Amino acid sequence: MNGARRRTARGAAVATAVLLGGMIPGAQAASGVQEIDAELAYTCDLPEGGQPVKVGITAQLPESARPGQAVQPESVVLETTLPEGVIPVPAGSSATSVSAEMKLAVDVSQKDEHAQAEWIGTTAEPVPIPAEGGLPLTTSGTVPYVKPGAPGDLIFEAGALSVELSLRTAQGTPAEPSAISLNCALDPEQETELAKMDISGDGGDGASASAPPTSASAESESSGGEATPEVGARAKQPAAPDAPPCVGDVNNDLNLNAYVTGYANVTKLEGATKFPLACTQILQGPTRVDLSEPGFTHIYQDSTALLDYEGKPQLPPASGTFLTFGFMPTTATLEMTQIPPGVDGEGTPDYNVNSHLVVDWSDMSNKGVTTIDLDLMLRLRDVKVNGVPLDVGDNCRTSKPFTLSLAGSMTAKDGVTTGYTLVTGGVLTGSVTLPPFSGCGVDEDLDSLFTASLSGVPGYVKQVQGAPCAAQQHTPGSEGAVCTDEYEPVDVPQATR
C-alpha cells in the first residue's frame, strides 16, 4: 500500500459530503482551500499479535497562510473498519454496541523544525457490534490550530494511531469488558504526508486561514528553532452562555474546579435526561505508592468531589420529558442533591474519588482508572402528564439515598495518552438504580406510580468532565491558561450520548 491520496480545492459542499461519506458531483471549486483525502495502512497491537488496519483521513486546510497566522484544520474525519475478532468479547458477554475515540498523531514541520499535534475524533452514536465481519467506525471532532513560524512550506504528516473502545449492553450500561485500547503503528514504505501549505512572508489567504489565537494554549513539542510551528491545545467549543458560576479556591493548592454535564437514561421510560452544566469542586487528597509488584509501580490517590450549585451540593435542576407507559408524554423537573462525604473520628474525609495508576516498566506504558461515587437524593416537581399539571407536593423524592458510580480509564504509551484523568477531564460512564419513591401526591398517594415508572432498573449514565482549573496556580492575564481571570474553568464540555 502506498498511501494514495488526492488533494483538490472544493467549496463548502465538500464539508457536508465528507461527513456523509460521499462525494457531490459537480461541486464548484473554491480557491484557497485544499482537501486532505488519504488512506494509510497501520498494524494494531492485539494480544494475539498484530492486525492490519486501513485508516481513511479527510480534512480541509487553507492552501496558504502567513507566518504567525493561526491555521485551523476543519472537517476532520477518521474512518476505519476493525477486522473481525479485533474486539475480544468473551462468550456470553452482553456487549451489543461500542463507542470509539480515535487519536491520530500528526507531525507538523517547517525547515526541519517539528511540532506534534493530535487529531482526536469520537463516534457520534454507539455502533452496533456485528455478528460477523468487521466493525466500521467513523469519528470526527475539533483539532488544534497551528501557527507557522516562518516563510516556507508547512507540512502535515500522519503518525501513530490509538483507538479507545467503550463497550455497552443493549440497555446502555457498561459491558464486560467495558473498555479496550488499541495502539497502531504506521506500516513502512508508504507516503504519510497529508498536506503541504505555502507559507509566504508577503501574504496568503488570511480569511481562510484565520483562527482566534487566544482559543488555545501553545504547547508544542519541538526542537525550538526559529521556524518551529506552534501547536495549540485541542480546539474547544465556545463557552456556553448559561454556564453557572464555578469559582475555585485561590487559597488552596489542592483545589480543582471543573464543569461537568451529560445524560442519564431512564430505562423504563425509554428516554434520557440531559443534565445542564454543573460545577464540581475537587479537593485532591493523599497519594501513596506501592512498589511490591516487580516491574510495576502502583500509584493511588484519594480525593473528594462535591457538587456546587448556588452554594448547595447539587446539580442544576433539569427538565425531562418521557413516554410513561410507552405512550403518555410526561414532563418533570428533576433536582439531584448530593449527600456530602462524611469524616471519620479523626476528621479524615471519606473520599469519594479513587484514582489508580499502574506503570509498566517493561514497555514504559501507563494504565489508570478513576472511580467517582456520588451519594444522591432525587426530588421531582412541576410534573405534567400530557400537558396537565399533576400535583405531587413538595416532598416527592426517592425514599432513601442512592449511589451514582462513575468510572473513567486512561492509557499512555509511546507518548500517546487517551482516556480520562481527574486533572485533564474526559468521559465518565456508569449506571444508577433508583430506589422507590415516597412523599408523592397531595390528594392521592402517587408513590407507586413513580416507583413503577422510574425505580428498580439500572440506567446508563454518561458524564463529560472538562479540564479543571487549579485556581491557586493561575496567574491572571497568562496566555493559554485553563482558568479565566475570575478563576473559573476555561473548558466547558458538551454533553454526548
Disulfide bonds with the S-S distance in Angstrom:
Cys44-Cys184 2.03
Cys246-Cys279 2.10
Cys396-Cys440 2.01
Cys469-Cys483 2.03
